[in-house]
Amino acid sequence: MAYIVVHDFYDLQDHNYSYKAGDDFPRLNHSVSEARIAELSSKRNRMGYPLISDTGASCAECAVEAVKQAVKPVGKTDKEIPVEKVKAARKPARSRKKE
């Protein structure tokens, strides 16, 4: 089965071979175990998020975007802060009076 790379990474079990988002995994004439596939397609790897996805999506870009949407950075929110609140929160810079 073919997989697609959704995040750039170096495969430490393949002599640090560099995979870029959108590449096929595994590379041509290279085989990997089912355990390695399971590791790279889950959060249980050194990066902490899925690095590959199966190509069941309609296109490679769709698969990449689907995984990126599923894995959002921790600490970020989708709420927008009104501009008025941002402006009110800003404090003017202190100026020193020269004597």
C-alpha positions as CSV (number, residue, x, y, z in Angstrom):
1,M,0.0,0.0,0.0
2,A,1.2,3.5,-0.8
3,Y,1.4,6.3,1.7
4,I,1.9,10.0,1.3
5,V,4.2,12.2,3.5
6,V,2.2,14.9,5.2
7,H,5.1,16.6,7.2
8,D,8.8,16.8,6.3
9,F,11.0,14.4,8.3
10,Y,14.2,12.4,8.2
11,D,13.7,8.6,8.4
12,L,16.1,7.6,11.1
13,Q,15.6,3.9,10.2
14,D,16.6,4.6,6.6
15,H,20.0,6.3,6.9
16,N,18.4,9.7,7.6
17,Y,16.6,9.8,4.2
18,S,14.8,13.1,3.9
19,Y,11.1,13.0,3.1
20,K,9.2,16.1,2.1
21,A,5.5,16.7,2.3
22,G,3.8,15.3,-0.7
23,D,6.4,12.5,-1.3
24,D,5.4,8.9,-1.6
25,F,6.3,6.7,1.4
26,P,8.2,4.4,1.3
27,R,10.6,5.5,-1.4
28,L,11.1,3.4,-4.5
29,N,12.7,0.0,-3.9
30,H,12.6,0.3,-0.2
31,S,10.4,-1.7,2.1
32,V,9.3,-1.0,5.7
33,S,7.5,-3.1,8.3
34,E,3.9,-2.7,9.3
35,A,5.1,-1.6,12.7
36,R,7.0,1.3,11.1
37,I,4.0,2.3,9.1
38,A,1.8,2.3,12.2
39,E,4.5,4.4,14.1
40,L,4.8,7.0,11.4
41,S,1.0,7.3,10.8
42,S,0.3,7.9,14.5
43,K,1.4,10.2,17.2
44,R,3.7,7.5,18.6
45,N,6.9,8.8,17.0
46,R,9.7,11.2,17.9
47,M,7.8,14.1,16.3
48,G,4.6,13.5,18.2
49,Y,2.2,13.8,15.3
50,P,1.4,11.7,12.2
51,L,4.0,12.0,9.4
52,I,2.4,9.9,6.8
53,S,-1.2,9.2,5.7
54,D,-2.7,6.5,3.4
55,T,-3.6,7.7,-0.1
56,G,-7.3,7.0,0.3
57,A,-8.0,10.7,-0.2
58,S,-8.9,12.0,-3.6
59,C,-5.6,13.8,-4.1
60,A,-2.3,14.1,-2.4
61,E,-2.8,17.8,-1.4
62,C,-6.2,16.9,0.1
63,A,-4.6,14.2,2.3
64,V,-1.9,16.6,3.4
65,E,-4.4,19.3,4.3
66,A,-6.7,16.8,6.1
67,V,-3.9,15.8,8.5
68,K,-2.7,19.3,9.0
69,Q,-6.2,20.3,10.0
70,A,-6.4,17.4,12.4
71,V,-3.1,18.2,14.1
72,K,-3.4,21.8,15.4
73,P,-0.6,23.3,17.5
74,V,-1.2,23.3,21.2
75,G,-2.1,26.6,22.8
76,K,-3.6,28.2,19.8
77,T,-7.3,29.1,19.6
78,D,-9.7,29.6,16.7
79,K,-11.3,32.6,18.4
80,E,-10.7,36.0,17.0
81,I,-10.1,38.9,19.4
82,P,-11.9,42.1,18.5
83,V,-9.6,44.9,17.3
84,E,-11.0,47.2,20.0
85,K,-9.9,44.9,22.8
86,V,-6.4,44.6,21.3
87,K,-6.0,48.3,21.0
88,A,-7.3,48.8,24.6
89,A,-4.8,46.3,25.9
90,R,-1.9,48.1,24.4
91,K,-0.1,50.5,26.7
92,P,1.7,53.5,25.3
93,A,5.4,53.4,25.4
94,R,7.0,55.3,28.3
95,S,9.0,58.3,27.2
96,R,11.9,59.7,29.2
97,K,12.1,63.4,29.6
98,K,15.5,64.7,28.9
99,E,16.7,67.2,31.4
